[in-house]
Amino acid sequence: MASVVEYKGLRAGYHCGYCDSKEGKASCGMWAHSMTVQDYQDLIDRGWRRSGKYVYKPVMNQTCCPQYTIRCRPLQFQPSKSHKKVLKKMLKFLAKGEVPKGSCEDEPMDSTMDDAVAGDFALINKLDIQCDLKTLSDDVKESLESEGKNSKKEEPQELLQSQDFIGEKLGSGEPSHSVKVHTVPKPGKGADLSKPPCRKAKEIRKERKRLKLMQQNPAGELEGFQAQGHPPSLFAPKAKSNQPKSLEDLIFESLPENASHKLEVRVVRSSPPSSQFKATLLESYQVYKRYQMVIHKNPPDTPTESQFTRFLCSSPLEAETPPNGPDCGYGSFHQQYWLDGKIIAVGVIDILPNCVSSVYLYYDPDYSFLSLGVYSALREIAFTRQLHEKTSQLSYYYMGFYIHSCPKMKYKGQYRPSDLLCPETYVWVPIEQCLPSLENSKYCRFNQDPEAVDEDRSTEPDRLQVFHKRAIMPYGVYKKQQKDPSEEAAVLQYASLVGQKCSERMLLFRN
């Protein structure tokens, strides 16, 4: 089935949860009745992001806190000292039950609900009700399926059900290309803290050799998932004890037989909900409710279970399980962290053709001392590397939005190497080359080639696909039936934001 969206237009002058401006936020949004994973991949590569079924794009040169899409490159990722501390802390807790002394500040992925409504449940609930009243009826679905574009076969239910529970495996692969932007460092200011620390040439050579060995490792050796949650080792025995440990070494270090705790990570499909997801929904909701009450000081009666479902369980993404895709398929999932038989954290993720996209994280506040925000991000990076083993183009980890002007959201820049999306040309630029510009201005065009343009800009709006009165037609035909000038403005704005490719594939629902 093709993607079906309703464009809601510009929403400006509302409260910002980052800087607390009462009317500084601006974004454009649309309600997605359904969406293919490829369409959503292309949209997030143009600065869009979803919250439930609401998909939105900040108006970067207007909004008070510009939100830049950020992605990490897991295949070249090396954990920092602080990352290693978090992983070691978890291992000590699992092995011996050690609880660190003192408070520990966490960095949960998007805990401030970095969506277009900044935690305003009312808007999404209203849109959900309005749009559900217009949910495509059977005869409308039949008209969609009669179109050549929508002849795609449905996935067999047996395959979806067999993937209710997926144990993690691990992998690595080839780096990808990104646009290089040259900036001149300012003299006389000492070390440039915006750049990653220097590494010795010998260390770099070792890392290259390690990655090469990993790439040559037969896929068959990765099969299986041990009961305690530790996969078979991917690496040959180390020649020297001083060789730096990889992310996988640190996460899956063996525990003693009499370990104090057992941690298990389960990946369950949330949309359509698998049997495992349904069986654990209430427990998962209770963790989220406590998280919101303790961490974000929400009153006990909010959020309700239906609000929780709309935000973090409902998804417009169609489940797809192509033979060349990951074993779990593409779509929306919950990555559940089970400690001694109970859920202590849940990472909401989308698995897309080119990436794992982090949507949200919530956790039991009683386990804040484990820095579960950082820990889950590292596990998701390792999970991306694992998926890459079978699906080579799936090689990025999207962390949502990077907000340089908000100190609480700058931590995402610590997962290196990473790139920011240029808000004008939609090319990826290494973050260390963007930071000097962001120090001088909230809004920046990262691509410094003045001749560069958006390669997928809307050049033929008449080819845009419209769904109107149970019929699919190109915009060139639809506009001849319309007399309202505001209708043309809205459709052209939509086309400019989604780009030419998506405008030709997705169906724009119009009343």
C-alpha positions in Angstrom: 0.0 0.0 0.0 1.3 3.5 -0.8 1.9 6.2 1.8 -1.2 8.2 2.5 -0.8 11.6 4.2 -2.8 14.7 5.1 -0.8 17.9 5.1 -1.7 20.1 8.1 0.4 23.1 7.1 2.5 25.5 9.2 2.1 25.8 12.9 3.9 28.7 14.4 4.0 30.8 17.5 3.7 28.1 20.2 5.6 27.0 23.3 9.1 25.6 23.0 10.1 23.0 25.5 13.8 23.7 25.0 14.2 27.4 25.7 10.8 27.9 27.3 9.8 30.5 24.8 6.0 31.0 24.9 5.6 31.4 21.1 8.9 30.8 19.4 8.4 27.4 17.9 7.5 26.8 14.2 7.0 23.6 12.3 5.1 22.1 9.4 3.3 18.8 9.9 1.2 16.1 8.3 -0.8 13.2 9.5 0.3 9.9 8.1 -2.5 7.3 7.7 0.2 4.9 6.4 3.8 5.2 5.2 6.3 2.9 3.6 9.7 2.6 5.3 11.4 4.0 2.1 9.2 7.1 2.1 10.0 7.7 5.8 13.7 7.1 5.2 13.6 9.8 2.5 11.6 12.2 4.7 14.0 12.0 7.6 16.8 12.6 5.2 15.0 15.9 4.5 14.7 16.9 8.2 11.3 15.3 9.0 10.6 13.3 12.1 7.6 11.4 13.5 5.8 11.4 16.9 3.2 8.7 16.7 1.5 9.1 13.3 2.2 12.9 13.3 5.2 13.7 11.0 6.7 17.1 11.3 9.5 19.3 10.1 10.8 22.3 12.0 10.9 25.6 10.0 14.6 25.9 10.6 15.1 29.6 9.8 12.1 30.7 11.9 11.9 28.4 14.9 13.6 29.6 18.2 15.7 26.5 18.6 16.7 25.0 15.2 16.6 21.2 15.3 19.2 19.6 13.1 18.9 15.9 12.1 21.9 14.0 13.5 23.2 10.6 12.6 26.0 8.6 14.0 28.3 6.3 11.8 28.3 3.1 13.9 30.7 1.2 11.6 33.5 3.6 12.7 32.2 4.4 16.2 34.6 4.1 19.1 33.2 4.5 22.6 34.7 7.5 24.6 36.0 7.3 28.1 32.6 8.3 29.5 30.9 5.7 27.4 33.2 3.0 28.7 32.5 4.1 32.3 28.8 3.6 31.7 29.3 0.1 30.2 31.7 -0.9 33.0 29.2 0.4 35.6 26.5 -1.9 34.1 28.8 -4.9 34.1 29.7 -4.3 37.8 26.1 -4.0 38.7 25.2 -7.2 36.8 28.2 -9.2 38.1 28.3 -8.1 41.7 25.3 -5.9 42.3 27.4 -2.8 42.8 25.5 0.4 42.9 27.6 3.6 42.3 27.7 6.2 45.0 26.3 9.7 44.4 23.8 11.0 41.8 24.3 10.2 38.2 22.9 12.5 35.4 21.6 10.6 32.5 21.2 11.5 28.8 18.0 9.8 27.7 17.4 9.9 24.0 14.8 12.7 23.4 13.5 12.6 26.9 12.1 16.1 26.5 9.7 14.7 23.8 11.5 16.7 21.0 8.4 16.7 18.8 6.5 19.5 17.1 4.1 19.7 20.1 6.7 19.6 22.8 4.7 17.3 25.1 1.3 18.8 24.2 -0.8 15.6 24.1 -3.9 17.7 23.2 -2.9 18.4 19.7 -2.0 14.9 18.7 -5.1 13.5 20.4 -7.2 16.0 18.5 -5.5 15.1 15.2 -5.8 11.4 15.9 -9.6 11.7 16.5 -10.1 14.0 13.4 -8.1 11.8 11.1 -9.4 8.5 12.4 -12.9 9.7 11.4 -11.5 9.9 7.9 -9.7 6.6 8.0 -9.7 5.0 4.6 -12.8 2.8 4.3 -12.8 -0.5 2.5 -13.9 0.9 -0.8 -11.2 3.6 -0.7 -8.6 0.9 0.0 -9.9 -1.0 -3.0 -9.4 2.1 -5.2 -5.9 2.4 -3.9 -5.1 -1.3 -4.5 -6.4 -1.0 -8.0 -3.7 1.5 -8.9 -0.5 0.1 -10.4 1.6 1.9 -7.8 -0.1 0.0 -5.0 0.2 -3.6 -6.3 2.8 -4.5 -3.7 2.0 -7.9 -2.1 1.2 -8.0 1.6 3.8 -9.7 3.9 2.9 -13.2 5.1 1.5 -13.1 8.7 3.5 -16.2 9.6 6.8 -14.4 9.0 5.7 -11.4 11.1 4.6 -13.6 13.9 7.8 -15.6 13.9 9.7 -12.4 14.5 7.9 -11.5 17.7 11.1 -11.9 19.6 14.5 -11.2 18.2 17.8 -11.8 20.0 20.6 -9.4 19.2 23.6 -10.3 17.1 26.4 -8.1 16.2 28.3 -6.9 13.1 30.3 -4.2 11.3 31.1 -3.0 7.7 32.1 -0.3 5.3 32.1 3.5 6.0 29.8 5.8 4.0 30.5 9.1 2.3 29.5 12.5 3.6 30.2 16.1 2.4 33.4 17.7 3.7 33.3 21.3 4.6 36.6 23.0 5.2 36.8 25.5 8.0 39.8 27.4 9.3 40.5 27.0 13.0 41.0 30.2 15.0 44.6 30.6 16.2 45.6 31.2 19.8 42.8 29.2 21.5 44.5 26.0 22.3 43.0 22.6 21.5 39.9 22.6 19.4 37.3 20.9 21.7 34.8 20.5 18.9 37.1 17.9 17.2 37.6 14.3 18.3 40.8 13.6 20.2 43.9 12.7 18.2 44.8 9.1 17.8 48.1 7.5 17.2 48.8 6.2 13.7 49.5 2.7 15.1 46.1 2.7 16.8 44.4 3.7 13.6 46.2 0.9 11.6 45.0 -1.6 14.2 41.5 -0.4 14.0 41.5 -0.7 10.2 42.9 -4.2 10.4 40.2 -5.2 13.0 37.4 -3.9 10.8 38.8 -5.8 7.8 38.8 -9.0 9.8 35.3 -8.4 10.9 34.1 -7.9 7.3 35.7 -11.1 6.3 34.0 -13.0 9.1 31.4 -15.5 7.6 27.8 -14.6 8.4 27.2 -18.2 9.6 29.4 -17.6 12.7 26.9 -15.0 13.9 24.0 -17.4 14.3 22.6 -18.1 17.8 21.9 -16.1 20.9 23.1 -17.3 24.2 20.7 -17.5 27.1 22.4 -14.8 29.2 22.2 -12.3 26.3 25.8 -12.6 25.2 26.4 -13.4 21.5 29.3 -15.5 20.2 32.5 -13.5 19.9 32.9 -11.8 16.5 36.6 -11.3 16.9 39.7 -13.5 16.7 41.6 -13.9 19.9 43.6 -10.7 20.6 47.3 -10.9 19.9 48.1 -8.3 22.5 46.5 -7.5 25.8 46.8 -3.8 25.3 44.7 -3.7 22.1 41.7 -1.4 22.7 38.4 -3.1 23.4 35.6 -2.7 20.9 32.1 -1.7 21.7 31.0 -5.3 21.5 33.8 -6.4 23.8 32.7 -3.9 26.4 28.9 -4.7 26.2 29.2 -8.4 26.1 32.0 -9.1 28.5 31.4 -12.5 30.1 29.8 -12.5 33.6 30.5 -15.0 36.4 28.2 -18.0 36.7 26.9 -16.6 40.1 26.3 -13.1 38.7 23.9 -11.0 40.8 21.6 -9.9 38.0 20.6 -11.0 34.5 20.0 -8.5 31.7 18.1 -9.5 28.6 17.3 -7.3 25.6 14.3 -8.1 23.5 13.2 -6.5 20.2 9.5 -6.7 19.7 7.4 -5.3 16.8 5.1 -2.6 18.0 3.2 -1.9 14.8 1.4 -4.0 13.9 1.6 -5.2 17.5 3.2 -8.7 17.9 2.0 -11.1 20.5 5.1 -10.4 22.7 4.3 -6.7 22.5 0.7 -7.1 23.5 1.6 -9.4 26.4 4.0 -6.7 27.8 2.1 -3.5 26.9 0.7 -2.9 30.4 4.0 -3.4 32.2 5.7 -1.2 29.6 3.1 1.6 30.1 3.6 1.5 33.9 7.3 2.1 33.4 6.6 5.0 31.1 4.1 6.5 33.6 6.6 6.3 36.5 9.2 7.8 34.2 7.0 10.8 33.4 5.9 11.3 37.0 9.4 11.2 38.5 11.7 12.5 35.8 9.3 15.1 34.1 7.0 15.8 37.2 3.8 14.8 35.4 0.7 14.4 37.6 -0.4 10.8 38.3 -3.4 10.9 36.0 -1.3 11.7 32.9 -0.4 10.3 30.5 -3.3 7.9 30.1 -2.7 4.5 28.4 -4.4 5.8 25.2 -2.1 8.8 25.1 0.9 6.6 25.6 -0.3 4.3 22.8 -0.8 7.3 20.4 2.7 8.7 21.1 4.9 5.7 21.4 3.1 2.6 20.1 1.1 3.8 17.1 3.1 4.2 14.0 2.3 4.9 10.3 5.1 2.6 9.1 4.1 -0.4 7.1 5.8 -3.6 8.3 8.0 -5.0 5.5 10.1 -8.2 5.6 11.9 -8.4 2.2 14.3 -11.4 1.8 17.4 -9.1 1.6 16.3 -7.1 4.7 17.1 -7.7 8.4 15.7 -10.9 10.0 13.3 -8.8 12.1 12.1 -6.8 9.0 11.6 -3.1 8.7 9.1 -0.9 10.7 8.5 0.2 14.3 9.8 -1.7 17.3 10.3 -1.5 21.1 13.6 -2.6 22.4 12.9 -3.8 25.9 15.5 -4.1 28.6 14.6 -6.9 31.0 16.4 -7.1 34.3 15.8 -10.2 36.4 12.5 -10.8 34.6 11.0 -7.3 34.7 11.1 -4.3 32.2 13.4 -1.5 33.4 13.7 0.5 30.1 12.2 0.7 26.6 13.9 2.2 23.5 11.3 3.0 20.8 13.0 2.6 17.4 12.3 2.5 13.7 14.2 0.1 11.5 14.5 1.7 8.1 16.3 0.7 4.8 19.4 2.8 5.7 19.3 3.2 9.5 18.0 2.5 12.9 16.2 5.6 14.0 15.8 6.3 17.7 12.4 7.7 18.5 12.3 7.8 22.4 13.6 6.2 25.5 11.9 5.8 28.9 13.0 3.9 31.9 12.3 3.0 35.5 13.6 5.9 37.6 14.8 3.5 40.3 17.6 2.5 37.9 18.7 6.0 37.0 22.1 5.2 38.5 22.8 2.9 35.5 22.8 5.8 33.0 20.2 3.9 30.9 20.0 6.7 28.3 23.7 6.4 27.4 23.6 2.6 27.8 20.7 2.2 25.5 22.2 4.5 22.9 25.4 2.3 22.9 23.3 -0.9 22.6 21.3 0.7 19.7 24.6 1.5 17.9 25.8 -2.1 18.4 22.4 -3.3 17.2 22.8 -1.2 14.0 26.2 -2.9 13.4 24.5 -6.2 13.9 21.8 -5.5 11.3 24.4 -4.2 8.9 25.9 -7.7 8.7 23.0 -9.0 6.6 21.7 -5.7 5.2 24.8 -3.8 4.0 23.0 -0.5 3.2 21.7 -0.3 6.8 24.7 1.4 8.3 23.6 4.5 10.2 22.1 5.3 13.6 19.8 8.4 13.6 19.5 10.1 17.0 16.7 12.5 16.2 17.5 16.2 16.5 20.7 18.0 17.6 19.9 21.3 19.2 23.1 23.3 19.7 21.4 26.2 21.4 20.0 23.8 24.1 22.7 22.5 26.5 20.6 19.5 27.5 20.4 18.3 23.9 24.1 18.8 22.9 25.1 15.5 24.3 24.2 13.8 21.1 27.2 15.3 19.5 29.4 13.1 21.7 28.6 9.9 19.7 31.4 10.2 17.1 31.8 10.1 14.2 28.5 11.8 13.4 27.0 14.1 10.8 24.4 16.9 10.8 22.0 17.5 7.9 22.3 20.7 6.0 18.8 22.4 6.2 19.0 23.8 2.7 20.7 21.2 0.5 20.1 18.1 2.6 23.6 16.7 2.4 25.4 15.3 5.5 28.3 17.3 7.0 30.6 16.0 9.7 29.6 17.6 13.0 33.0 18.9 13.9 32.9 21.0 10.7 29.5 22.4 11.7 30.2 23.4 15.3 32.2 26.6 14.6 29.3 28.0 12.6 26.8 27.0 15.2 28.7 28.9 17.8 28.1 32.1 15.8 24.6 31.5 14.7 21.6 29.3 15.7 20.7 28.7 12.1 23.3 27.6 9.6 23.6 26.3 6.1 26.4 23.7 6.5 27.1 23.1 2.9 29.5 25.9 2.1 29.3 25.4 -1.7 27.3 28.5 -2.7 26.3 26.8 -6.0 24.9 23.7 -4.3 21.1 23.2 -4.3 18.6 20.7 -3.0 19.0 17.9 -5.6 15.5 16.5 -4.9 13.7 19.9 -4.8 10.2 19.9 -6.3 10.6 20.7 -10.0 7.5 19.2 -11.4 4.6 19.8 -8.9 2.0 18.7 -11.5 3.4 15.1 -11.1 2.5 15.1 -7.4 0.0 12.4 -6.5 -3.3 13.5 -5.0 -6.0 11.3 -3.5 -9.4 13.1 -3.9 -12.9 11.7 -3.9 -11.8 8.1 -3.9 -9.6 8.6 -6.9 -5.9 9.0 -7.4 -4.8 11.7 -9.8 -1.8 13.9 -10.6 -1.9 17.4 -9.2 -2.0 18.8 -12.7 -5.5 17.3 -13.1 -6.6 18.0 -9.5 -5.8 21.7 -9.6 -8.1 22.3 -12.6 -11.0 21.3 -10.3 -10.0 23.8 -7.5 -10.9 27.4 -7.2 -9.5 28.2 -3.8 -6.0 29.9 -4.2 -5.0 28.9 -0.7 -5.3 25.2 -1.8 -2.6 25.6 -4.4 -0.3 27.4 -1.9 -0.7 24.5 0.6 0.0 21.8 -2.0 3.1 23.6 -3.3 4.4 24.1 0.2 3.9 20.4 0.9 5.7 19.5 -2.4 8.7 21.7 -1.5 9.1 20.1 1.9 8.8 16.4 0.9 10.8 16.7 -2.3 10.1 15.5 -5.8 10.6 11.7 -5.2 8.2 11.5 -2.2 5.6 13.8 -3.8 5.4 11.4 -6.7 5.2 8.2 -4.5 3.0 9.4 -1.6 -0.7 10.1 -1.9 -1.7 13.5 -0.6 -5.2 13.2 0.8 -7.4 16.2 0.1 -11.0 16.7 1.1 
